[in-house]
Amino acid sequence: MVKGIRVHEHGGPEVLKWEDVEVGEPKEGEVRVKNKAIGLNFIDVYFRKGIYKTPSIPYIPGFASFL
């Protein structure tokens, strides 16, 4: 189990929740990377506020980091 920030509803910074997140085993052609620090793009603020539609709720900010 790893930790991650998840958003279950739109709003301000108070909707960011530090939670356990289950991550499956890497599939063929994939690798698991351990991050010590990450950055977010300003678009993540728009997603959190509900200005831009997210693919689903809950979601993990940092969408651009795994495209």
PDB file of N, H, CA, C and O in Angstrom:
ATOM      1  N   MET A   1       0.857  -1.174   0.000  1.00  0.00           N
ATOM      2  CA  MET A   1       0.000   0.000   0.000  1.00  0.00           C
ATOM      3  C   MET A   1       0.902   1.235   0.000  1.00  0.00           C
ATOM      4  O   MET A   1       1.918   1.277   0.693  1.00  0.00           O
ATOM      5  N   VAL A   2       0.518   2.218  -0.774  1.00  0.00           N
ATOM      6  H   VAL A   2      -0.308   2.183  -1.336  1.00  0.00           H
ATOM      7  CA  VAL A   2       1.255   3.475  -0.829  1.00  0.00           C
ATOM      8  C   VAL A   2       0.317   4.601  -0.402  1.00  0.00           C
ATOM      9  O   VAL A   2      -0.891   4.398  -0.286  1.00  0.00           O
ATOM     10  N   LYS A   3       0.863   5.761  -0.175  1.00  0.00           N
ATOM     11  H   LYS A   3       1.845   5.926  -0.270  1.00  0.00           H
ATOM     12  CA  LYS A   3       0.068   6.935   0.182  1.00  0.00           C
ATOM     13  C   LYS A   3      -0.091   7.817  -1.050  1.00  0.00           C
ATOM     14  O   LYS A   3       0.793   7.875  -1.906  1.00  0.00           O
ATOM     15  N   GLY A   4      -1.214   8.492  -1.127  1.00  0.00           N
ATOM     16  H   GLY A   4      -1.931   8.445  -0.432  1.00  0.00           H
ATOM     17  CA  GLY A   4      -1.458   9.414  -2.223  1.00  0.00           C
ATOM     18  C   GLY A   4      -2.473  10.459  -1.813  1.00  0.00           C
ATOM     19  O   GLY A   4      -3.224  10.272  -0.856  1.00  0.00           O
ATOM     20  N   ILE A   5      -2.489  11.545  -2.533  1.00  0.00           N
ATOM     21  H   ILE A   5      -1.879  11.697  -3.310  1.00  0.00           H
ATOM     22  CA  ILE A   5      -3.492  12.585  -2.308  1.00  0.00           C
ATOM     23  C   ILE A   5      -4.655  12.293  -3.248  1.00  0.00           C
ATOM     24  O   ILE A   5      -4.468  12.122  -4.453  1.00  0.00           O
ATOM     25  N   ARG A   6      -5.850  12.239  -2.684  1.00  0.00           N
ATOM     26  H   ARG A   6      -6.002  12.378  -1.705  1.00  0.00           H
ATOM     27  CA  ARG A   6      -7.051  11.986  -3.477  1.00  0.00           C
ATOM     28  C   ARG A   6      -8.057  13.104  -3.239  1.00  0.00           C
ATOM     29  O   ARG A   6      -8.106  13.707  -2.167  1.00  0.00           O
ATOM     30  N   VAL A   7      -8.848  13.359  -4.259  1.00  0.00           N
ATOM     31  H   VAL A   7      -8.808  12.869  -5.130  1.00  0.00           H
ATOM     32  CA  VAL A   7      -9.897  14.375  -4.196  1.00  0.00           C
ATOM     33  C   VAL A   7     -11.227  13.652  -4.404  1.00  0.00           C
ATOM     34  O   VAL A   7     -11.442  13.016  -5.436  1.00  0.00           O
ATOM     35  N   HIS A   8     -12.118  13.756  -3.411  1.00  0.00           N
ATOM     36  H   HIS A   8     -11.943  14.273  -2.573  1.00  0.00           H
ATOM     37  CA  HIS A   8     -13.423  13.092  -3.476  1.00  0.00           C
ATOM     38  C   HIS A   8     -14.545  14.051  -3.835  1.00  0.00           C
ATOM     39  O   HIS A   8     -15.659  13.615  -4.127  1.00  0.00           O
ATOM     40  N   GLU A   9     -14.271  15.348  -3.819  1.00  0.00           N
ATOM     41  H   GLU A   9     -13.367  15.702  -3.582  1.00  0.00           H
ATOM     42  CA  GLU A   9     -15.263  16.358  -4.170  1.00  0.00           C
ATOM     43  C   GLU A   9     -14.523  17.615  -4.591  1.00  0.00           C
ATOM     44  O   GLU A   9     -13.358  17.804  -4.242  1.00  0.00           O
ATOM     45  N   HIS A  10     -15.193  18.466  -5.332  1.00  0.00           N
ATOM     46  H   HIS A  10     -16.139  18.312  -5.616  1.00  0.00           H
ATOM     47  CA  HIS A  10     -14.582  19.721  -5.767  1.00  0.00           C
ATOM     48  C   HIS A  10     -14.589  20.727  -4.621  1.00  0.00           C
ATOM     49  O   HIS A  10     -15.489  20.721  -3.781  1.00  0.00           O
ATOM     50  N   GLY A  11     -13.570  21.594  -4.596  1.00  0.00           N
ATOM     51  H   GLY A  11     -12.838  21.599  -5.278  1.00  0.00           H
ATOM     52  CA  GLY A  11     -13.496  22.613  -3.562  1.00  0.00           C
ATOM     53  C   GLY A  11     -12.102  23.168  -3.431  1.00  0.00           C
ATOM     54  O   GLY A  11     -11.288  23.080  -4.350  1.00  0.00           O
ATOM     55  N   GLY A  12     -11.839  23.745  -2.268  1.00  0.00           N
ATOM     56  H   GLY A  12     -12.500  23.817  -1.522  1.00  0.00           H
ATOM     57  CA  GLY A  12     -10.546  24.344  -1.973  1.00  0.00           C
ATOM     58  C   GLY A  12      -9.540  23.296  -1.533  1.00  0.00           C
ATOM     59  O   GLY A  12      -9.793  22.097  -1.651  1.00  0.00           O
ATOM     60  N   PRO A  13      -8.399  23.747  -1.026  1.00  0.00           N
ATOM     61  CA  PRO A  13      -7.346  22.825  -0.603  1.00  0.00           C
ATOM     62  C   PRO A  13      -7.801  21.833   0.473  1.00  0.00           C
ATOM     63  O   PRO A  13      -7.194  20.774   0.633  1.00  0.00           O
ATOM     64  N   GLU A  14      -8.863  22.169   1.209  1.00  0.00           N
ATOM     65  H   GLU A  14      -9.356  23.029   1.079  1.00  0.00           H
ATOM     66  CA  GLU A  14      -9.338  21.279   2.269  1.00  0.00           C
ATOM     67  C   GLU A  14      -9.887  19.956   1.734  1.00  0.00           C
ATOM     68  O   GLU A  14     -10.050  19.013   2.508  1.00  0.00           O
ATOM     69  N   VAL A  15     -10.178  19.856   0.428  1.00  0.00           N
ATOM     70  H   VAL A  15     -10.046  20.622  -0.201  1.00  0.00           H
ATOM     71  CA  VAL A  15     -10.693  18.596  -0.116  1.00  0.00           C
ATOM     72  C   VAL A  15      -9.577  17.616  -0.470  1.00  0.00           C
ATOM     73  O   VAL A  15      -9.855  16.472  -0.830  1.00  0.00           O
ATOM     74  N   LEU A  16      -8.326  18.045  -0.372  1.00  0.00           N
ATOM     75  H   LEU A  16      -8.100  18.974  -0.080  1.00  0.00           H
ATOM     76  CA  LEU A  16      -7.191  17.149  -0.616  1.00  0.00           C
ATOM     77  C   LEU A  16      -7.037  16.220   0.580  1.00  0.00           C
ATOM     78  O   LEU A  16      -6.873  16.682   1.709  1.00  0.00           O
ATOM     79  N   LYS A  17      -7.088  14.913   0.341  1.00  0.00           N
ATOM     80  H   LYS A  17      -7.221  14.537  -0.576  1.00  0.00           H
ATOM     81  CA  LYS A  17      -7.012  13.929   1.425  1.00  0.00           C
ATOM     82  C   LYS A  17      -5.801  13.017   1.217  1.00  0.00           C
ATOM     83  O   LYS A  17      -5.605  12.474   0.129  1.00  0.00           O
ATOM     84  N   TRP A  18      -4.995  12.855   2.261  1.00  0.00           N
ATOM     85  H   TRP A  18      -5.154  13.296   3.144  1.00  0.00           H
ATOM     86  CA  TRP A  18      -3.809  11.983   2.269  1.00  0.00           C
ATOM     87  C   TRP A  18      -4.296  10.592   2.666  1.00  0.00           C
ATOM     88  O   TRP A  18      -4.700  10.381   3.809  1.00  0.00           O
ATOM     89  N   GLU A  19      -4.260   9.642   1.731  1.00  0.00           N
ATOM     90  H   GLU A  19      -3.932   9.814   0.802  1.00  0.00           H
ATOM     91  CA  GLU A  19      -4.870   8.335   1.946  1.00  0.00           C
ATOM     92  C   GLU A  19      -3.981   7.201   1.472  1.00  0.00           C
ATOM     93  O   GLU A  19      -3.047   7.393   0.693  1.00  0.00           O
ATOM     94  N   ASP A  20      -4.299   6.015   1.968  1.00  0.00           N
ATOM     95  H   ASP A  20      -5.058   5.859   2.601  1.00  0.00           H
ATOM     96  CA  ASP A  20      -3.703   4.798   1.418  1.00  0.00           C
ATOM     97  C   ASP A  20      -4.321   4.554   0.047  1.00  0.00           C
ATOM     98  O   ASP A  20      -5.536   4.656  -0.122  1.00  0.00           O
ATOM     99  N   VAL A  21      -3.478   4.230  -0.932  1.00  0.00           N
ATOM    100  H   VAL A  21      -2.490   4.147  -0.796  1.00  0.00           H
ATOM    101  CA  VAL A  21      -3.931   3.967  -2.291  1.00  0.00           C
ATOM    102  C   VAL A  21      -3.348   2.628  -2.714  1.00  0.00           C
ATOM    103  O   VAL A  21      -2.144   2.399  -2.602  1.00  0.00           O
ATOM    104  N   GLU A  22      -4.200   1.760  -3.193  1.00  0.00           N
ATOM    105  H   GLU A  22      -5.179   1.946  -3.284  1.00  0.00           H
ATOM    106  CA  GLU A  22      -3.722   0.460  -3.649  1.00  0.00           C
ATOM    107  C   GLU A  22      -3.214   0.583  -5.077  1.00  0.00           C
ATOM    108  O   GLU A  22      -3.896   1.118  -5.951  1.00  0.00           O
ATOM    109  N   VAL A  23      -2.021   0.087  -5.297  1.00  0.00           N
ATOM    110  H   VAL A  23      -1.466  -0.347  -4.587  1.00  0.00           H
ATOM    111  CA  VAL A  23      -1.398   0.116  -6.611  1.00  0.00           C
ATOM    112  C   VAL A  23      -1.112  -1.326  -7.006  1.00  0.00           C
ATOM    113  O   VAL A  23      -0.444  -2.060  -6.277  1.00  0.00           O
ATOM    114  N   GLY A  24      -1.617  -1.717  -8.149  1.00  0.00           N
ATOM    115  H   GLY A  24      -2.160  -1.121  -8.741  1.00  0.00           H
ATOM    116  CA  GLY A  24      -1.392  -3.078  -8.619  1.00  0.00           C
ATOM    117  C   GLY A  24       0.044  -3.297  -9.080  1.00  0.00           C
ATOM    118  O   GLY A  24       0.840  -2.362  -9.166  1.00  0.00           O
ATOM    119  N   GLU A  25       0.351  -4.547  -9.371  1.00  0.00           N
ATOM    120  H   GLU A  25      -0.296  -5.307  -9.301  1.00  0.00           H
ATOM    121  CA  GLU A  25       1.676  -4.890  -9.894  1.00  0.00           C
ATOM    122  C   GLU A  25       1.812  -4.343 -11.315  1.00  0.00           C
ATOM    123  O   GLU A  25       0.836  -4.305 -12.064  1.00  0.00           O
ATOM    124  N   PRO A  26       3.026  -3.919 -11.687  1.00  0.00           N
ATOM    125  CA  PRO A  26       3.236  -3.424 -13.052  1.00  0.00           C
ATOM    126  C   PRO A  26       2.949  -4.530 -14.072  1.00  0.00           C
ATOM    127  O   PRO A  26       3.254  -5.701 -13.847  1.00  0.00           O
ATOM    128  N   LYS A  27       2.363  -4.133 -15.179  1.00  0.00           N
ATOM    129  H   LYS A  27       2.115  -3.181 -15.362  1.00  0.00           H
ATOM    130  CA  LYS A  27       2.094  -5.065 -16.274  1.00  0.00           C
ATOM    131  C   LYS A  27       3.313  -5.114 -17.184  1.00  0.00           C
ATOM    132  O   LYS A  27       4.266  -4.359 -16.990  1.00  0.00           O
ATOM    133  N   GLU A  28       3.287  -5.983 -18.158  1.00  0.00           N
ATOM    134  H   GLU A  28       2.513  -6.596 -18.316  1.00  0.00           H
ATOM    135  CA  GLU A  28       4.403  -6.086 -19.095  1.00  0.00           C
ATOM    136  C   GLU A  28       4.608  -4.744 -19.794  1.00  0.00           C
ATOM    137  O   GLU A  28       3.659  -4.133 -20.285  1.00  0.00           O
ATOM    138  N   GLY A  29       5.853  -4.300 -19.830  1.00  0.00           N
ATOM    139  H   GLY A  29       6.625  -4.796 -19.431  1.00  0.00           H
ATOM    140  CA  GLY A  29       6.185  -3.029 -20.453  1.00  0.00           C
ATOM    141  C   GLY A  29       6.031  -1.832 -19.524  1.00  0.00           C
ATOM    142  O   GLY A  29       6.253  -0.695 -19.940  1.00  0.00           O
ATOM    143  N   GLU A  30       5.651  -2.074 -18.263  1.00  0.00           N
ATOM    144  H   GLU A  30       5.470  -2.997 -17.925  1.00  0.00           H
ATOM    145  CA  GLU A  30       5.500  -1.001 -17.279  1.00  0.00           C
ATOM    146  C   GLU A  30       6.532  -1.165 -16.177  1.00  0.00           C
ATOM    147  O   GLU A  30       7.057  -2.259 -15.970  1.00  0.00           O
ATOM    148  N   VAL A  31       6.822  -0.092 -15.478  1.00  0.00           N
ATOM    149  H   VAL A  31       6.396   0.797 -15.647  1.00  0.00           H
ATOM    150  CA  VAL A  31       7.711  -0.131 -14.323  1.00  0.00           C
ATOM    151  C   VAL A  31       7.070   0.641 -13.185  1.00  0.00           C
ATOM    152  O   VAL A  31       6.219   1.501 -13.411  1.00  0.00           O
ATOM    153  N   ARG A  32       7.472   0.337 -11.979  1.00  0.00           N
ATOM    154  H   ARG A  32       8.163  -0.362 -11.795  1.00  0.00           H
ATOM    155  CA  ARG A  32       7.019   1.096 -10.812  1.00  0.00           C
ATOM    156  C   ARG A  32       8.131   2.057 -10.437  1.00  0.00           C
ATOM    157  O   ARG A  32       9.295   1.667 -10.348  1.00  0.00           O
ATOM    158  N   VAL A  33       7.773   3.310 -10.218  1.00  0.00           N
ATOM    159  H   VAL A  33       6.827   3.627 -10.291  1.00  0.00           H
ATOM    160  CA  VAL A  33       8.731   4.351  -9.880  1.00  0.00           C
ATOM    161  C   VAL A  33       8.363   4.906  -8.518  1.00  0.00           C
ATOM    162  O   VAL A  33       7.197   5.214  -8.271  1.00  0.00           O
ATOM    163  N   LYS A  34       9.335   5.040  -7.633  1.00  0.00           N
ATOM    164  H   LYS A  34      10.282   4.790  -7.833  1.00  0.00           H
ATOM    165  CA  LYS A  34       9.097   5.650  -6.329  1.00  0.00           C
ATOM    166  C   LYS A  34       9.451   7.128  -6.422  1.00  0.00           C
ATOM    167  O   LYS A  34      10.584   7.491  -6.736  1.00  0.00           O
ATOM    168  N   ASN A  35       8.469   7.968  -6.144  1.00  0.00           N
ATOM    169  H   ASN A  35       7.548   7.673  -5.889  1.00  0.00           H
ATOM    170  CA  ASN A  35       8.684   9.416  -6.181  1.00  0.00           C
ATOM    171  C   ASN A  35       8.963   9.928  -4.782  1.00  0.00           C
ATOM    172  O   ASN A  35       8.285   9.548  -3.827  1.00  0.00           O
ATOM    173  N   LYS A  36       9.955  10.786  -4.662  1.00  0.00           N
ATOM    174  H   LYS A  36      10.505  11.095  -5.438  1.00  0.00           H
ATOM    175  CA  LYS A  36      10.232  11.436  -3.387  1.00  0.00           C
ATOM    176  C   LYS A  36       9.544  12.788  -3.321  1.00  0.00           C
ATOM    177  O   LYS A  36       9.215  13.268  -2.236  1.00  0.00           O
ATOM    178  N   ALA A  37       9.327  13.400  -4.465  1.00  0.00           N
ATOM    179  H   ALA A  37       9.594  13.010  -5.346  1.00  0.00           H
ATOM    180  CA  ALA A  37       8.647  14.695  -4.528  1.00  0.00           C
ATOM    181  C   ALA A  37       8.004  14.804  -5.901  1.00  0.00           C
ATOM    182  O   ALA A  37       8.515  14.261  -6.881  1.00  0.00           O
ATOM    183  N   ILE A  38       6.887  15.503  -5.968  1.00  0.00           N
ATOM    184  H   ILE A  38       6.471  15.944  -5.172  1.00  0.00           H
ATOM    185  CA  ILE A  38       6.225  15.727  -7.246  1.00  0.00           C
ATOM    186  C   ILE A  38       5.787  17.173  -7.324  1.00  0.00           C
ATOM    187  O   ILE A  38       5.709  17.866  -6.309  1.00  0.00           O
ATOM    188  N   GLY A  39       5.508  17.614  -8.502  1.00  0.00           N
ATOM    189  H   GLY A  39       5.571  17.051  -9.327  1.00  0.00           H
ATOM    190  CA  GLY A  39       4.951  18.940  -8.699  1.00  0.00           C
ATOM    191  C   GLY A  39       3.612  18.813  -9.388  1.00  0.00           C
ATOM    192  O   GLY A  39       3.353  17.825 -10.075  1.00  0.00           O
ATOM    193  N   LEU A  40       2.780  19.784  -9.212  1.00  0.00           N
ATOM    194  H   LEU A  40       2.990  20.587  -8.654  1.00  0.00           H
ATOM    195  CA  LEU A  40       1.483  19.795  -9.869  1.00  0.00           C
ATOM    196  C   LEU A  40       1.414  20.972 -10.825  1.00  0.00           C
ATOM    197  O   LEU A  40       2.026  22.014 -10.586  1.00  0.00           O
ATOM    198  N   ASN A  41       0.684  20.808 -11.884  1.00  0.00           N
ATOM    199  H   ASN A  41       0.187  19.962 -12.078  1.00  0.00           H
ATOM    200  CA  ASN A  41       0.451  21.890 -12.825  1.00  0.00           C
ATOM    201  C   ASN A  41      -0.749  22.695 -12.361  1.00  0.00           C
ATOM    202  O   ASN A  41      -1.570  22.200 -11.589  1.00  0.00           O
ATOM    203  N   PHE A  42      -0.856  23.919 -12.821  1.00  0.00           N
ATOM    204  H   PHE A  42      -0.190  24.322 -13.448  1.00  0.00           H
ATOM    205  CA  PHE A  42      -1.979  24.749 -12.392  1.00  0.00           C
ATOM    206  C   PHE A  42      -3.307  24.146 -12.826  1.00  0.00           C
ATOM    207  O   PHE A  42      -4.332  24.422 -12.203  1.00  0.00           O
ATOM    208  N   ILE A  43      -3.316  23.330 -13.878  1.00  0.00           N
ATOM    209  H   ILE A  43      -2.483  23.107 -14.384  1.00  0.00           H
ATOM    210  CA  ILE A  43      -4.553  22.691 -14.309  1.00  0.00           C
ATOM    211  C   ILE A  43      -5.125  21.801 -13.196  1.00  0.00           C
ATOM    212  O   ILE A  43      -6.337  21.601 -13.127  1.00  0.00           O
ATOM    213  N   ASP A  44      -4.263  21.272 -12.335  1.00  0.00           N
ATOM    214  H   ASP A  44      -3.278  21.435 -12.391  1.00  0.00           H
ATOM    215  CA  ASP A  44      -4.745  20.469 -11.207  1.00  0.00           C
ATOM    216  C   ASP A  44      -5.613  21.296 -10.263  1.00  0.00           C
ATOM    217  O   ASP A  44      -6.545  20.766  -9.659  1.00  0.00           O
ATOM    218  N   VAL A  45      -5.321  22.578 -10.132  1.00  0.00           N
ATOM    219  H   VAL A  45      -4.564  23.008 -10.623  1.00  0.00           H
ATOM    220  CA  VAL A  45      -6.157  23.468  -9.322  1.00  0.00           C
ATOM    221  C   VAL A  45      -7.523  23.619  -9.987  1.00  0.00           C
ATOM    222  O   VAL A  45      -8.549  23.611  -9.307  1.00  0.00           O
ATOM    223  N   TYR A  46      -7.540  23.756 -11.319  1.00  0.00           N
ATOM    224  H   TYR A  46      -6.706  23.763 -11.872  1.00  0.00           H
ATOM    225  CA  TYR A  46      -8.813  23.849 -12.043  1.00  0.00           C
ATOM    226  C   TYR A  46      -9.637  22.578 -11.867  1.00  0.00           C
ATOM    227  O   TYR A  46     -10.852  22.650 -11.679  1.00  0.00           O
ATOM    228  N   PHE A  47      -8.990  21.418 -11.925  1.00  0.00           N
ATOM    229  H   PHE A  47      -8.003  21.360 -12.077  1.00  0.00           H
ATOM    230  CA  PHE A  47      -9.700  20.154 -11.699  1.00  0.00           C
ATOM    231  C   PHE A  47     -10.267  20.111 -10.281  1.00  0.00           C
ATOM    232  O   PHE A  47     -11.431  19.764 -10.078  1.00  0.00           O
ATOM    233  N   ARG A  48      -9.435  20.467  -9.306  1.00  0.00           N
ATOM    234  H   ARG A  48      -8.489  20.749  -9.471  1.00  0.00           H
ATOM    235  CA  ARG A  48      -9.881  20.421  -7.906  1.00  0.00           C
ATOM    236  C   ARG A  48     -11.065  21.342  -7.668  1.00  0.00           C
ATOM    237  O   ARG A  48     -12.002  20.982  -6.955  1.00  0.00           O
ATOM    238  N   LYS A  49     -11.028  22.528  -8.262  1.00  0.00           N
ATOM    239  H   LYS A  49     -10.267  22.820  -8.841  1.00  0.00           H
ATOM    240  CA  LYS A  49     -12.106  23.496  -8.075  1.00  0.00           C
ATOM    241  C   LYS A  49     -13.355  23.151  -8.882  1.00  0.00           C
ATOM    242  O   LYS A  49     -14.427  23.697  -8.622  1.00  0.00           O
ATOM    243  N   GLY A  50     -13.226  22.245  -9.862  1.00  0.00           N
ATOM    244  H   GLY A  50     -12.355  21.801 -10.073  1.00  0.00           H
ATOM    245  CA  GLY A  50     -14.368  21.893 -10.698  1.00  0.00           C
ATOM    246  C   GLY A  50     -14.520  22.772 -11.916  1.00  0.00           C
ATOM    247  O   GLY A  50     -15.529  22.684 -12.616  1.00  0.00           O
ATOM    248  N   ILE A  51     -13.534  23.624 -12.188  1.00  0.00           N
ATOM    249  H   ILE A  51     -12.715  23.695 -11.620  1.00  0.00           H
ATOM    250  CA  ILE A  51     -13.575  24.485 -13.378  1.00  0.00           C
ATOM    251  C   ILE A  51     -13.454  23.620 -14.634  1.00  0.00           C
ATOM    252  O   ILE A  51     -14.165  23.835 -15.615  1.00  0.00           O
ATOM    253  N   TYR A  52     -12.541  22.635 -14.594  1.00  0.00           N
ATOM    254  H   TYR A  52     -11.963  22.460 -13.797  1.00  0.00           H
ATOM    255  CA  TYR A  52     -12.405  21.651 -15.668  1.00  0.00           C
ATOM    256  C   TYR A  52     -12.939  20.325 -15.151  1.00  0.00           C
ATOM    257  O   TYR A  52     -12.768  19.996 -13.977  1.00  0.00           O
ATOM    258  N   LYS A  53     -13.581  19.570 -16.023  1.00  0.00           N
ATOM    259  H   LYS A  53     -13.720  19.837 -16.976  1.00  0.00           H
ATOM    260  CA  LYS A  53     -14.155  18.287 -15.648  1.00  0.00           C
ATOM    261  C   LYS A  53     -13.052  17.237 -15.505  1.00  0.00           C
ATOM    262  O   LYS A  53     -12.165  17.132 -16.352  1.00  0.00           O
ATOM    263  N   THR A  54     -13.123  16.468 -14.426  1.00  0.00           N
ATOM    264  H   THR A  54     -13.844  16.554 -13.738  1.00  0.00           H
ATOM    265  CA  THR A  54     -12.184  15.369 -14.212  1.00  0.00           C
ATOM    266  C   THR A  54     -12.778  14.094 -14.794  1.00  0.00           C
ATOM    267  O   THR A  54     -13.999  13.974 -14.892  1.00  0.00           O
ATOM    268  N   PRO A  55     -11.932  13.136 -15.183  1.00  0.00           N
ATOM    269  CA  PRO A  55     -12.450  11.882 -15.731  1.00  0.00           C
ATOM    270  C   PRO A  55     -13.349  11.133 -14.732  1.00  0.00           C
ATOM    271  O   PRO A  55     -14.310  10.476 -15.129  1.00  0.00           O
ATOM    272  N   SER A  56     -13.030  11.238 -13.447  1.00  0.00           N
ATOM    273  H   SER A  56     -12.249  11.772 -13.124  1.00  0.00           H
ATOM    274  CA  SER A  56     -13.826  10.561 -12.419  1.00  0.00           C
ATOM    275  C   SER A  56     -13.553  11.203 -11.072  1.00  0.00           C
ATOM    276  O   SER A  56     -12.581  11.939 -10.903  1.00  0.00           O
ATOM    277  N   ILE A  57     -14.415  10.919 -10.130  1.00  0.00           N
ATOM    278  H   ILE A  57     -15.205  10.321 -10.267  1.00  0.00           H
ATOM    279  CA  ILE A  57     -14.228  11.339  -8.730  1.00  0.00           C
ATOM    280  C   ILE A  57     -14.362  10.076  -7.916  1.00  0.00           C
ATOM    281  O   ILE A  57     -15.350   9.376  -8.139  1.00  0.00           O
ATOM    282  N   PRO A  58     -13.512   9.706  -7.022  1.00  0.00           N
ATOM    283  CA  PRO A  58     -12.310  10.446  -6.641  1.00  0.00           C
ATOM    284  C   PRO A  58     -11.224  10.343  -7.712  1.00  0.00           C
ATOM    285  O   PRO A  58     -11.248   9.450  -8.559  1.00  0.00           O
ATOM    286  N   TYR A  59     -10.294  11.255  -7.656  1.00  0.00           N
ATOM    287  H   TYR A  59     -10.274  11.981  -6.968  1.00  0.00           H
ATOM    288  CA  TYR A  59      -9.156  11.221  -8.565  1.00  0.00           C
ATOM    289  C   TYR A  59      -7.901  11.641  -7.810  1.00  0.00           C
ATOM    290  O   TYR A  59      -7.968  12.215  -6.723  1.00  0.00           O
ATOM    291  N   ILE A  60      -6.764  11.339  -8.411  1.00  0.00           N
ATOM    292  H   ILE A  60      -6.710  10.872  -9.294  1.00  0.00           H
ATOM    293  CA  ILE A  60      -5.463  11.697  -7.847  1.00  0.00           C
ATOM    294  C   ILE A  60      -4.898  12.836  -8.695  1.00  0.00           C
ATOM    295  O   ILE A  60      -4.692  12.655  -9.895  1.00  0.00           O
ATOM    296  N   PRO A  61      -4.641  14.015  -8.096  1.00  0.00           N
ATOM    297  CA  PRO A  61      -4.061  15.121  -8.868  1.00  0.00           C
ATOM    298  C   PRO A  61      -2.702  14.741  -9.449  1.00  0.00           C
ATOM    299  O   PRO A  61      -2.026  13.844  -8.946  1.00  0.00           O
ATOM    300  N   GLY A  62      -2.321  15.423 -10.493  1.00  0.00           N
ATOM    301  H   GLY A  62      -2.870  16.152 -10.902  1.00  0.00           H
ATOM    302  CA  GLY A  62      -1.047  15.129 -11.154  1.00  0.00           C
ATOM    303  C   GLY A  62      -1.260  14.356 -12.431  1.00  0.00           C
ATOM    304  O   GLY A  62      -0.379  13.624 -12.883  1.00  0.00           O
ATOM    305  N   PHE A  63      -2.436  14.521 -13.012  1.00  0.00           N
ATOM    306  H   PHE A  63      -3.151  15.115 -12.645  1.00  0.00           H
ATOM    307  CA  PHE A  63      -2.812  13.782 -14.211  1.00  0.00           C
ATOM    308  C   PHE A  63      -1.751  13.876 -15.303  1.00  0.00           C
ATOM    309  O   PHE A  63      -1.464  12.884 -15.972  1.00  0.00           O
ATOM    310  N   ALA A  64      -1.170  15.051 -15.487  1.00  0.00           N
ATOM    311  H   ALA A  64      -1.403  15.857 -14.943  1.00  0.00           H
ATOM    312  CA  ALA A  64      -0.186  15.235 -16.568  1.00  0.00           C
ATOM    313  C   ALA A  64       1.090  14.438 -16.326  1.00  0.00           C
ATOM    314  O   ALA A  64       1.860  14.211 -17.259  1.00  0.00           O
ATOM    315  N   SER A  65       1.324  14.013 -15.091  1.00  0.00           N
ATOM    316  H   SER A  65       0.698  14.197 -14.333  1.00  0.00           H
ATOM    317  CA  SER A  65       2.570  13.297 -14.802  1.00  0.00           C
ATOM    318  C   SER A  65       2.564  11.866 -15.296  1.00  0.00           C
ATOM    319  O   SER A  65       3.621  11.237 -15.345  1.00  0.00           O
ATOM    320  N   PHE A  66       1.411  11.330 -15.665  1.00  0.00           N
ATOM    321  H   PHE A  66       0.552  11.841 -15.625  1.00  0.00           H
ATOM    322  CA  PHE A  66       1.414   9.940 -16.130  1.00  0.00           C
ATOM    323  C   PHE A  66       0.801   9.789 -17.516  1.00  0.00           C
ATOM    324  O   PHE A  66       0.357   8.700 -17.878  1.00  0.00           O
ATOM    325  N   LEU A  67       0.769  10.857 -18.290  1.00  0.00           N
ATOM    326  H   LEU A  67       1.129  11.743 -17.996  1.00  0.00           H
ATOM    327  CA  LEU A  67       0.258  10.762 -19.667  1.00  0.00           C
ATOM    328  C   LEU A  67       1.295  10.166 -20.566  1.00  0.00           C
ATOM    329  O   LEU A  67       1.056  10.004 -21.762  1.00  0.00           O
TER     330      LEU A  67
END
